[in-house]
């Protein structure tokens, strides 16, 4: 019997009858909402797969990478690596008007992090997983996290 390999995204679309959208039409805060979750899942996966350890230590390592301050530093390191399209989505997110602010970051850092998350969300929804992972790897390397 031949096995069929279906990606997570394809399985979601099939199971819940979801259709493709024009992600350029979505608000940057909506893109940041999904990008926040996608980015955190990437970071959690990296640290879990690097080795089994106590959840408290995993949490400390992950939060050092997913904080608004860390994301602001990461996008600064990524600027030269972004395509025009990615940079445009980042700017839309950075220039958005969020209703909240991070506890441990300045408003500038928070807006830069929102732009970063919007860009990640955009790539995630477009199924550009390899590009998303590539940018995260460059950013983590620039921050000395991997």
MDAnalysis code that builds the backbone (N, CA, C; Angstrom):
import MDAnalysis as mda
import numpy as np

u = mda.Universe.empty(438, n_residues=146, atom_resindex=np.repeat(np.arange(146), 3), trajectory=True)
u.add_TopologyAttr("name", ["N", "CA", "C"] * 146)
u.add_TopologyAttr("resid", np.arange(1, 147))
u.add_TopologyAttr("resname", ["UNK", "UNK", "UNK", "UNK", "UNK", "UNK", "UNK", "UNK", "UNK", "UNK", "UNK", "UNK", "UNK", "UNK", "UNK", "UNK", "UNK", "UNK", "UNK", "UNK", "UNK", "UNK", "UNK", "UNK", "UNK", "UNK", "UNK", "UNK", "UNK", "UNK", "UNK", "UNK", "UNK", "UNK", "UNK", "UNK", "UNK", "UNK", "UNK", "UNK", "UNK", "UNK", "UNK", "UNK", "UNK", "UNK", "UNK", "UNK", "UNK", "UNK", "UNK", "UNK", "UNK", "UNK", "UNK", "UNK", "UNK", "UNK", "UNK", "UNK", "UNK", "UNK", "UNK", "UNK", "UNK", "UNK", "UNK", "UNK", "UNK", "UNK", "UNK", "UNK", "UNK", "UNK", "UNK", "UNK", "UNK", "UNK", "UNK", "UNK", "UNK", "UNK", "UNK", "UNK", "UNK", "UNK", "UNK", "UNK", "UNK", "UNK", "UNK", "UNK", "UNK", "UNK", "UNK", "UNK", "UNK", "UNK", "UNK", "UNK", "UNK", "UNK", "UNK", "UNK", "UNK", "UNK", "UNK", "UNK", "UNK", "UNK", "UNK", "UNK", "UNK", "UNK", "UNK", "UNK", "UNK", "UNK", "UNK", "UNK", "UNK", "UNK", "UNK", "UNK", "UNK", "UNK", "UNK", "UNK", "UNK", "UNK", "UNK", "UNK", "UNK", "UNK", "UNK", "UNK", "UNK", "UNK", "UNK", "UNK", "UNK", "UNK", "UNK", "UNK", "UNK", "UNK"])
u.atoms.positions = np.array([
    [0.837, -1.179, 0.000],
    [0.000, 0.000, 0.000],
    [0.884, 1.244, 0.000],
    [0.649, 2.130, -0.916],
    [1.455, 3.334, -1.046],
    [0.992, 4.398, -0.055],
    [1.981, 4.994, 0.612],
    [1.667, 6.047, 1.570],
    [1.609, 7.385, 0.862],
    [0.633, 8.160, 1.217],
    [0.524, 9.512, 0.696],
    [1.042, 10.475, 1.756],
    [1.942, 11.365, 1.362],
    [2.493, 12.333, 2.302],
    [1.782, 13.658, 2.072],
    [1.124, 14.128, 3.127],
    [0.410, 15.398, 3.062],
    [1.029, 16.335, 4.084],
    [1.351, 17.533, 3.670],
    [1.939, 18.489, 4.597],
    [0.906, 18.934, 5.617],
    [1.399, 19.483, 6.701],
    [0.546, 20.007, 7.763],
    [-0.443, 21.023, 7.199],
    [0.058, 21.944, 6.402],
    [-0.788, 22.983, 5.827],
    [-1.835, 22.394, 4.899],
    [-1.443, 21.471, 4.043],
    [-2.389, 20.835, 3.132],
    [-3.439, 20.061, 3.907],
    [-3.015, 19.402, 4.981],
    [-3.952, 18.655, 5.818],
    [-4.962, 19.586, 6.482],
    [-4.491, 20.742, 6.981],
    [-5.403, 21.732, 7.569],
    [-6.431, 22.192, 6.543],
    [-5.944, 22.565, 5.359],
    [-6.833, 23.051, 4.308],
    [-7.862, 22.004, 3.916],
    [-7.423, 20.773, 3.811],
    [-8.319, 19.699, 3.412],
    [-9.330, 19.386, 4.512],
    [-8.873, 19.242, 5.731],
    [-9.742, 18.874, 6.848],
    [-10.801, 19.937, 7.136],
    [-10.393, 21.209, 7.107],
    [-11.295, 22.290, 7.484],
    [-11.840, 23.075, 6.293],
    [-11.572, 22.560, 5.073],
    [-12.052, 23.187, 3.840],
    [-11.664, 24.666, 3.763],
    [-10.386, 24.911, 3.985],
    [-9.857, 26.273, 3.933],
    [-9.364, 26.568, 2.533],
    [-9.513, 27.790, 2.102],
    [-9.068, 28.155, 0.759],
    [-7.922, 29.149, 0.843],
    [-7.204, 29.243, -0.255],
    [-6.103, 30.197, -0.342],
    [-6.672, 31.604, -0.453],
    [-5.934, 32.554, 0.093],
    [-6.345, 33.956, 0.077],
    [-5.223, 34.801, -0.506],
    [-5.525, 36.047, -0.760],
    [-4.496, 37.011, -1.130],
    [-3.995, 37.605, 0.176],
    [-2.876, 37.095, 0.662],
    [-2.369, 37.485, 1.985],
    [-1.924, 38.940, 2.015],
    [-1.726, 39.558, 0.861],
    [-1.411, 40.986, 0.816],
    [-2.580, 41.844, 1.284],
    [-3.765, 41.296, 1.221],
    [-4.961, 42.042, 1.598],
    [-5.242, 41.964, 3.103],
    [-4.526, 41.144, 3.807],
    [-4.751, 40.985, 5.246],
    [-4.053, 42.097, 6.017],
    [-4.637, 42.475, 7.145],
    [-4.030, 43.535, 7.946],
    [-2.694, 43.036, 8.499],
    [-1.743, 43.943, 8.686],
    [-0.446, 43.536, 9.231],
    [-0.564, 42.966, 10.643],
    [-1.560, 43.410, 11.404],
    [-1.722, 42.873, 12.757],
    [-2.246, 41.436, 12.729],
    [-3.057, 41.106, 11.719],
    [-3.496, 39.717, 11.550],
    [-2.314, 38.844, 11.139],
    [-1.493, 39.346, 10.227],
    [-0.293, 38.607, 9.829],
    [0.648, 38.424, 11.021],
    [0.790, 39.462, 11.850],
    [1.648, 39.372, 13.040],
    [1.089, 38.357, 14.037],
    [-0.227, 38.277, 14.133],
    [-0.870, 37.331, 15.047],
    [-0.465, 35.893, 14.719],
    [-0.569, 35.520, 13.447],
    [-0.190, 34.157, 13.058],
    [1.329, 34.013, 13.027],
    [2.035, 35.083, 12.672],
    [3.499, 35.039, 12.631],
    [4.106, 34.826, 14.001],
    [3.507, 35.410, 15.028],
    [3.972, 35.216, 16.401],
    [3.948, 33.731, 16.763],
    [2.842, 33.076, 16.447],
    [2.703, 31.648, 16.757],
    [3.647, 30.792, 15.917],
    [3.756, 31.100, 14.623],
    [4.639, 30.324, 13.741],
    [6.089, 30.455, 14.180],
    [6.508, 31.684, 14.500],
    [7.890, 31.914, 14.933],
    [8.179, 31.193, 16.250],
    [7.257, 31.284, 17.191],
    [7.485, 30.603, 18.470],
    [7.554, 29.089, 18.275],
    [6.735, 28.541, 17.402],
    [6.788, 27.098, 17.140],
    [8.132, 26.706, 16.521],
    [8.647, 27.530, 15.622],
    [9.964, 27.255, 15.032],
    [11.023, 27.227, 16.133],
    [11.042, 28.258, 16.972],
    [12.048, 28.354, 18.031],
    [11.909, 27.213, 19.023],
    [10.696, 26.905, 19.435],
    [10.494, 25.790, 20.367],
    [10.983, 24.476, 19.756],
    [10.662, 24.272, 18.486],
    [11.084, 23.047, 17.807],
    [12.605, 22.946, 17.763],
    [13.269, 24.053, 17.445],
    [14.734, 24.052, 17.392],
    [15.316, 23.611, 18.730],
    [14.865, 24.228, 19.813],
    [15.447, 23.931, 21.124],
    [15.075, 22.542, 21.635],
    [13.874, 22.081, 21.347],
    [13.494, 20.719, 21.763],
    [14.321, 19.696, 21.009],
    [14.520, 19.913, 19.703],
    [15.276, 18.954, 18.900],
    [16.776, 19.009, 19.169],
    [17.251, 20.090, 19.781],
    [18.671, 20.165, 20.140],
    [18.994, 19.273, 21.332],
    [17.988, 18.898, 22.089],
    [18.244, 17.981, 23.197],
    [17.191, 18.070, 24.277],
    [16.994, 16.953, 24.909],
    [16.016, 16.854, 25.984],
    [16.554, 17.571, 27.223],
    [15.767, 18.457, 27.788],
    [16.160, 19.113, 29.028],
    [14.909, 19.562, 29.777],
    [15.105, 20.131, 30.922],
    [13.986, 20.553, 31.753],
    [13.162, 21.638, 31.048],
    [11.842, 21.571, 31.196],
    [10.985, 22.583, 30.569],
    [11.335, 24.015, 30.988],
    [11.777, 24.207, 32.202],
    [12.151, 25.549, 32.663],
    [13.328, 26.093, 31.848],
    [14.315, 25.233, 31.586],
    [15.461, 25.658, 30.776],
    [15.039, 25.920, 29.332],
    [14.159, 25.068, 28.800],
    [13.641, 25.296, 27.451],
    [12.932, 26.641, 27.390],
    [12.110, 26.908, 28.388],
    [11.362, 28.162, 28.425],
    [12.308, 29.368, 28.438],
    [13.353, 29.307, 29.218],
    [14.322, 30.410, 29.290],
    [15.001, 30.632, 27.935],
    [15.380, 29.556, 27.278],
    [16.045, 29.664, 25.978],
    [15.098, 30.223, 24.918],
    [13.872, 29.732, 24.937],
    [12.888, 30.179, 23.954],
    [12.531, 31.650, 24.170],
    [12.251, 32.034, 25.402],
    [11.848, 33.420, 25.650],
    [12.968, 34.401, 25.319],
    [14.210, 33.960, 25.404],
    [15.329, 34.835, 25.016],
    [15.310, 35.125, 23.520],
    [14.644, 34.283, 22.747],
    [14.588, 34.461, 21.290],
    [13.274, 35.061, 20.801],
    [12.204, 34.893, 21.572],
    [10.898, 35.341, 21.083],
    [10.432, 36.651, 21.708],
    [11.215, 37.247, 22.561],
    [10.826, 38.521, 23.156],
    [10.814, 39.612, 22.082],
    [10.077, 40.671, 22.344],
    [10.019, 41.786, 21.396],
    [11.404, 42.366, 21.167],
    [12.192, 42.459, 22.214],
    [13.549, 43.002, 22.097],
    [14.411, 42.118, 21.187],
    [14.328, 40.799, 21.376],
    [15.101, 39.872, 20.542],
    [14.640, 39.936, 19.083],
    [13.321, 40.007, 18.873],
    [12.799, 40.085, 17.511],
    [13.209, 41.392, 16.836],
    [13.233, 42.488, 17.594],
    [13.676, 43.769, 17.037],
    [15.137, 43.688, 16.624],
    [15.955, 43.055, 17.446],
    [17.371, 42.876, 17.097],
    [17.515, 41.964, 15.882],
    [16.669, 40.952, 15.814],
    [16.746, 40.010, 14.703],
    [16.396, 40.694, 13.387],
    [15.327, 41.481, 13.368],
    [14.937, 42.115, 12.103],
    [15.980, 43.128, 11.672],
    [16.642, 43.755, 12.618],
    [17.728, 44.674, 12.271],
    [18.837, 43.933, 11.540],
    [19.157, 42.732, 12.018],
    [20.199, 41.921, 11.387],
    [19.752, 41.372, 10.029],
    [18.445, 41.267, 9.828],
    [17.912, 40.672, 8.595],
    [17.671, 41.673, 7.470],
    [17.680, 42.951, 7.751],
    [17.299, 43.963, 6.763],
    [17.960, 43.748, 5.402],
    [19.245, 43.471, 5.391],
    [19.969, 43.310, 4.120],
    [19.595, 42.025, 3.387],
    [18.927, 41.102, 4.069],
    [18.591, 39.807, 3.480],
    [17.159, 39.729, 2.955],
    [16.357, 40.754, 3.218],
    [14.947, 40.708, 2.842],
    [14.737, 41.049, 1.375],
    [13.780, 40.368, 0.770],
    [13.359, 40.737, -0.576],
    [12.529, 42.023, -0.469],
    [12.245, 42.647, -1.591],
    [11.412, 43.849, -1.582],
    [10.030, 43.549, -0.995],
    [9.475, 42.410, -1.356],
    [8.154, 42.008, -0.869],
    [8.180, 41.802, 0.650],
    [9.195, 41.106, 1.146],
    [9.315, 40.870, 2.590],
    [9.510, 42.182, 3.344],
    [10.328, 43.061, 2.799],
    [10.571, 44.359, 3.433],
    [9.287, 45.184, 3.475],
    [8.468, 45.096, 2.433],
    [7.208, 45.838, 2.403],
    [6.244, 45.332, 3.478],
    [6.169, 44.019, 3.647],
    [5.297, 43.454, 4.688],
    [5.824, 43.845, 6.070],
    [7.139, 43.786, 6.250],
    [7.738, 44.216, 7.522],
    [7.361, 45.668, 7.824],
    [7.508, 46.559, 6.846],
    [7.197, 47.984, 7.065],
    [5.726, 48.184, 7.412],
    [4.847, 47.436, 6.742],
    [3.413, 47.530, 7.058],
    [3.170, 47.150, 8.512],
    [3.827, 46.098, 8.970],
    [3.671, 45.670, 10.365],
    [4.270, 46.664, 11.339],
    [5.445, 47.169, 10.992],
    [6.119, 48.139, 11.866],
    [5.318, 49.429, 11.974],
    [4.648, 49.822, 10.904],
    [3.886, 51.061, 10.892],
    [2.444, 50.902, 11.350],
    [2.079, 49.695, 11.781],
    [0.711, 49.457, 12.230],
    [0.454, 50.173, 13.557],
    [-0.775, 50.162, 13.951],
    [-1.169, 50.815, 15.202],
    [-1.702, 49.758, 16.177],
    [-0.793, 49.015, 16.828],
    [-1.258, 47.987, 17.765],
    [-1.907, 48.623, 18.996],
    [-2.787, 47.866, 19.607],
    [-3.520, 48.368, 20.765],
    [-2.800, 48.066, 22.078],
    [-1.718, 47.325, 22.005],
    [-0.983, 46.950, 23.214],
    [0.486, 47.293, 23.049],
    [1.237, 47.059, 24.124],
    [2.687, 47.283, 24.124],
    [3.326, 46.172, 24.941],
    [4.520, 45.784, 24.563],
    [5.243, 44.751, 25.304],
    [5.639, 45.281, 26.678],
    [5.685, 44.374, 27.648],
    [6.049, 44.767, 29.016],
    [7.511, 45.175, 29.133],
    [8.375, 44.465, 28.464],
    [9.816, 44.652, 28.645],
    [10.522, 45.175, 27.403],
    [9.826, 46.016, 26.636],
    [10.429, 46.561, 25.418],
    [9.897, 47.968, 25.191],
    [10.684, 48.753, 24.490],
    [10.231, 50.096, 24.130],
    [9.175, 49.976, 23.028],
    [8.469, 51.069, 22.790],
    [7.460, 51.063, 21.729],
    [8.115, 50.827, 20.373],
    [9.289, 51.390, 20.155],
    [10.007, 51.172, 18.892],
    [10.329, 49.691, 18.711],
    [10.863, 49.060, 19.749],
    [11.178, 47.626, 19.676],
    [9.909, 46.809, 19.428],
    [8.835, 47.190, 20.098],
    [7.576, 46.465, 19.938],
    [7.071, 46.569, 18.496],
    [7.153, 47.752, 17.912],
    [6.702, 47.920, 16.530],
    [7.598, 47.167, 15.550],
    [8.902, 47.169, 15.797],
    [9.814, 46.402, 14.949],
    [9.516, 44.904, 15.064],
    [9.236, 44.446, 16.279],
    [8.886, 43.041, 16.489],
    [7.569, 42.707, 15.792],
    [6.614, 43.625, 15.832],
    [5.342, 43.411, 15.140],
    [5.570, 43.287, 13.639],
    [6.445, 44.120, 13.090],
    [6.787, 44.018, 11.679],
    [7.438, 42.688, 11.345],
    [8.353, 42.246, 12.208],
    [9.009, 40.948, 12.029],
    [7.969, 39.829, 12.033],
    [7.072, 39.855, 13.015],
    [6.039, 38.816, 13.114],
    [5.107, 38.849, 11.902],
    [4.780, 40.044, 11.403],
    [3.932, 40.148, 10.216],
    [4.613, 39.486, 9.016],
    [5.912, 39.726, 8.873],
    [6.657, 39.129, 7.768],
    [6.684, 37.601, 7.896],
    [6.932, 37.107, 9.101],
    [6.937, 35.657, 9.323],
    [5.551, 35.078, 9.036],
    [4.512, 35.754, 9.499],
    [3.146, 35.293, 9.242],
    [2.827, 35.258, 7.760],
    [3.271, 36.263, 7.047],
    [3.072, 36.328, 5.605],
    [3.752, 35.142, 4.915],
    [4.988, 34.879, 5.267],
    [5.706, 33.745, 4.669],
    [5.046, 32.421, 5.037],
    [4.600, 32.304, 6.274],
    [3.924, 31.082, 6.724],
    [2.651, 30.852, 5.911],
    [1.830, 31.873, 5.787],
    [0.568, 31.707, 5.069],
    [0.774, 31.461, 3.580],
    [1.871, 31.966, 3.023],
    [2.187, 31.724, 1.609],
    [2.886, 30.373, 1.400],
    [3.084, 29.645, 2.486],
    [3.754, 28.332, 2.451],
    [5.212, 28.439, 2.037],
    [5.834, 29.551, 2.307],
    [7.254, 29.719, 1.992],
    [8.082, 29.345, 3.215],
    [7.941, 28.067, 3.604],
    [8.551, 27.573, 4.834],
    [10.077, 27.584, 4.769],
    [10.637, 27.221, 3.635],
    [12.102, 27.201, 3.514],
    [12.657, 28.613, 3.682],
    [12.016, 29.584, 3.070],
    [12.478, 30.977, 3.197],
    [12.317, 31.476, 4.634],
    [11.205, 31.138, 5.255],
    [10.961, 31.517, 6.640],
    [12.061, 30.940, 7.533],
    [12.368, 29.683, 7.368],
    [13.409, 29.036, 8.171],
    [14.784, 29.631, 7.886],
    [15.043, 29.944, 6.629],
    [16.323, 30.551, 6.248],
    [16.519, 31.894, 6.972],
    [15.488, 32.734, 6.961],
    [15.590, 34.035, 7.626],
    [15.752, 33.879, 9.135],
    [15.023, 32.941, 9.728],
    [15.156, 32.705, 11.164],
    [16.578, 32.240, 11.493],
    [17.126, 31.367, 10.660],
    [18.494, 30.877, 10.885],
    [19.513, 32.015, 10.800],
    [19.365, 32.874, 9.794],
    [20.285, 34.029, 9.660],
    [20.148, 34.936, 10.875],
    [18.925, 35.199, 11.285],
    [18.697, 36.067, 12.435],
    [19.239, 35.495, 13.729],
    [19.001, 34.204, 13.965],
    [19.512, 33.563, 15.186],
    [21.037, 33.544, 15.204],
    [21.636, 33.306, 14.039],
    [23.100, 33.312, 13.956],
    [23.638, 34.708, 14.258],
    [22.974, 35.731, 13.731],
    [23.426, 37.108, 13.981],
    [23.319, 37.474, 15.464],
    [22.325, 36.894, 16.137],
    [22.149, 37.155, 17.570],
    [23.012, 36.242, 18.445],
    [23.682, 35.283, 17.815],
    [24.511, 34.347, 18.567],
    [23.702, 33.329, 19.357],
    [22.496, 33.032, 18.870],
    [21.605, 32.090, 19.586],
    [21.750, 30.653, 19.080],
    [22.399, 30.474, 17.921],
    [22.630, 29.100, 17.435],
    [24.049, 28.991, 16.934],
])
